[in-house]
Amino acid sequence: MARRAKDWKKSEKVKEREEQLKKKEEYVMKRNARFYDSLHKYEKFAGLAHGHSTEKEIKNLTLLADNVLQKVRDEFGPTKVNSGFRHPDVNSAVGGSKTSDHCKGMAADIEVPGVPNADLAQWIVDNCEFRQVILEFYTPGIPDSGWVHVSYNIDDNKKQILTAMRENGRTVYKTGLVI
């Protein structure tokens, strides 16, 4: 009889775990559905035809969301994405680099209301895999100045850490988080 009780407890634990996995799978599917819906709304807003986003760009955006943006959101709450995927024409219009990870769906410029951008950048460096983190145009003493650029490339997460700032009217990049 003791053996049957043990088997029953084990089967209950298996059932609980299966239920947890099912709930997690449902959550991920709903989150991804919201993400794709947002992507398509962005494309319409930006005047882009649906065909401009390739499956590869969507895959890259999903990897960025799963491996960085969701982790940031889980830690800090609502996260403002100022820029994500950019069609090359949009990227050119905003003065972006011709080799920008934004055009590949691998990058986002983000902020979290109430969290200093320098702290956000440091948290990503300490807690996430990434290709590049750039603390852009941050002014010490002004917590919400600038923004954080983060990119994720499953094949090349080299963990490059930079700070972008203006010197003599030009944008310069310095290694590390310069605060």
C-alpha positions as CSV (number, residue, x, y, z in Angstrom):
1,M,0.0,0.0,0.0
2,A,2.9,2.4,0.7
3,R,4.2,1.8,-2.8
4,R,0.8,2.8,-4.3
5,A,0.7,6.0,-2.3
6,K,4.3,6.8,-3.5
7,D,3.3,6.1,-7.1
8,W,0.2,8.3,-6.7
9,K,2.3,11.2,-5.3
10,K,4.7,10.8,-8.2
11,S,1.9,10.8,-10.8
12,E,0.4,13.9,-9.1
13,K,3.8,15.7,-9.4
14,V,4.0,14.7,-13.0
15,K,0.5,16.0,-13.6
16,E,1.4,19.3,-11.9
17,R,4.6,19.7,-14.0
18,E,2.7,18.9,-17.2
19,E,0.1,21.6,-16.2
20,Q,2.8,24.1,-15.5
21,L,4.4,23.4,-18.9
22,K,1.1,23.7,-20.6
23,K,0.4,27.1,-19.0
24,K,3.9,28.3,-19.9
25,E,3.4,27.2,-23.5
26,E,0.1,29.0,-23.7
27,Y,1.7,32.2,-22.3
28,V,4.5,32.1,-24.8
29,M,2.1,31.5,-27.7
30,K,-0.1,34.5,-26.6
31,R,3.0,36.7,-26.1
32,N,4.3,35.8,-29.6
33,A,0.9,36.5,-31.1
34,R,0.9,39.9,-29.5
35,F,4.4,40.5,-30.7
36,Y,3.5,39.6,-34.3
37,D,0.4,41.7,-34.2
38,S,2.5,44.7,-33.0
39,L,5.0,44.1,-35.8
40,H,2.3,44.1,-38.4
41,K,0.7,47.3,-36.9
42,Y,4.2,48.9,-37.0
43,E,4.6,48.0,-40.7
44,K,1.3,49.6,-41.5
45,F,2.1,52.7,-39.5
46,A,5.5,53.0,-41.2
47,G,3.8,52.6,-44.6
48,L,5.6,49.4,-45.3
49,A,4.1,46.5,-47.2
50,H,3.8,43.3,-45.2
51,G,6.2,41.7,-47.6
52,H,9.1,43.9,-46.5
53,S,9.6,41.9,-43.3
54,T,11.1,38.6,-44.1
55,E,10.8,35.4,-42.0
56,K,14.4,36.0,-41.0
57,E,13.7,39.5,-39.7
58,I,10.7,38.2,-37.7
59,K,12.8,35.3,-36.3
60,N,15.5,37.8,-35.3
61,L,12.9,40.1,-33.6
62,T,11.5,37.1,-31.8
63,L,15.0,36.1,-30.5
64,L,15.6,39.7,-29.4
65,A,12.3,39.8,-27.6
66,D,12.7,36.4,-25.9
67,N,16.4,36.8,-24.9
68,V,16.6,40.5,-23.9
69,L,13.4,42.5,-24.0
70,Q,11.2,40.1,-22.1
71,K,14.0,39.7,-19.4
72,V,14.1,43.5,-19.1
73,R,10.3,43.7,-18.8
74,D,10.3,40.8,-16.2
75,E,12.8,42.7,-14.1
76,F,11.6,46.3,-14.5
77,G,8.1,46.3,-15.8
78,P,6.7,48.1,-18.8
79,T,9.5,48.8,-21.3
80,K,9.4,51.5,-23.9
81,V,10.8,50.5,-27.3
82,N,11.7,53.7,-29.2
83,S,12.9,51.9,-32.2
84,G,13.0,48.3,-33.3
85,F,13.0,46.9,-36.8
86,R,13.7,49.6,-39.4
87,H,13.2,49.2,-43.1
88,P,16.5,50.4,-44.8
89,D,14.7,53.4,-46.2
90,V,13.5,54.4,-42.7
91,N,16.9,53.7,-41.3
92,S,18.5,56.0,-43.9
93,A,15.9,58.7,-43.2
94,V,16.8,58.7,-39.5
95,G,20.5,58.8,-40.1
96,G,21.1,55.2,-39.1
97,S,24.2,53.2,-40.0
98,K,24.1,51.3,-43.3
99,T,25.1,48.1,-41.4
100,S,22.6,48.7,-38.5
101,D,21.2,45.6,-36.7
102,H,17.9,47.5,-36.7
103,C,17.5,46.7,-40.4
104,K,17.9,43.0,-39.7
105,G,15.4,43.0,-36.8
106,M,18.2,42.3,-34.3
107,A,18.2,45.6,-32.4
108,A,16.0,47.9,-30.3
109,D,16.4,51.3,-28.6
110,I,14.8,51.1,-25.2
111,E,14.0,52.9,-22.0
112,V,12.2,51.9,-18.8
113,P,10.2,54.7,-17.2
114,G,11.6,55.5,-13.8
115,V,14.9,53.6,-14.3
116,P,18.1,55.5,-15.1
117,N,19.3,54.5,-18.6
118,A,22.8,53.9,-17.2
119,D,21.3,51.4,-14.7
120,L,19.3,49.7,-17.4
121,A,22.4,49.3,-19.6
122,Q,24.4,47.9,-16.7
123,W,21.6,45.4,-15.8
124,I,21.5,44.1,-19.4
125,V,25.3,43.8,-19.5
126,D,25.2,41.8,-16.2
127,N,22.1,39.6,-16.9
128,C,21.6,39.0,-20.7
129,E,23.3,37.6,-23.7
130,F,23.7,40.3,-26.4
131,R,25.7,41.4,-29.4
132,Q,25.9,45.0,-28.5
133,V,24.8,47.4,-25.7
134,I,25.3,51.1,-26.3
135,L,24.4,53.7,-23.7
136,E,23.4,56.5,-26.1
137,F,23.7,60.2,-25.3
138,Y,23.3,59.7,-21.5
139,T,24.0,62.7,-19.4
140,P,25.2,61.9,-15.8
141,G,22.8,63.5,-13.3
142,I,19.8,63.3,-15.7
143,P,18.6,59.7,-15.3
144,D,16.2,59.6,-18.2
145,S,18.5,61.2,-20.7
146,G,19.4,59.2,-23.8
147,W,18.4,55.6,-24.4
148,V,19.9,52.1,-24.5
149,H,20.5,50.4,-27.8
150,V,20.7,46.6,-27.5
151,S,21.1,44.0,-30.1
152,Y,21.0,40.2,-30.1
153,N,22.4,37.9,-32.8
154,I,22.2,34.2,-32.0
155,D,25.3,33.6,-34.2
156,D,27.4,36.5,-32.9
157,N,26.7,37.7,-29.3
158,K,30.1,39.3,-28.9
159,K,29.0,41.4,-25.9
160,Q,30.4,44.7,-27.2
161,I,29.7,47.5,-24.7
162,L,29.9,51.1,-25.8
163,T,28.8,54.6,-24.9
164,A,27.8,57.1,-27.6
165,M,28.3,60.8,-26.9
166,R,28.8,64.0,-28.6
167,E,32.3,65.6,-28.8
168,N,32.9,68.7,-30.9
169,G,29.6,68.3,-32.6
170,R,30.3,64.6,-33.7
171,T,29.1,61.3,-32.3
172,V,31.9,59.3,-30.8
173,Y,31.8,55.8,-29.3
174,K,33.8,54.9,-26.3
175,T,34.4,51.4,-25.0
176,G,32.5,50.4,-21.9
177,L,29.7,52.2,-20.0
178,V,31.1,55.7,-19.5
179,I,29.1,57.5,-16.9
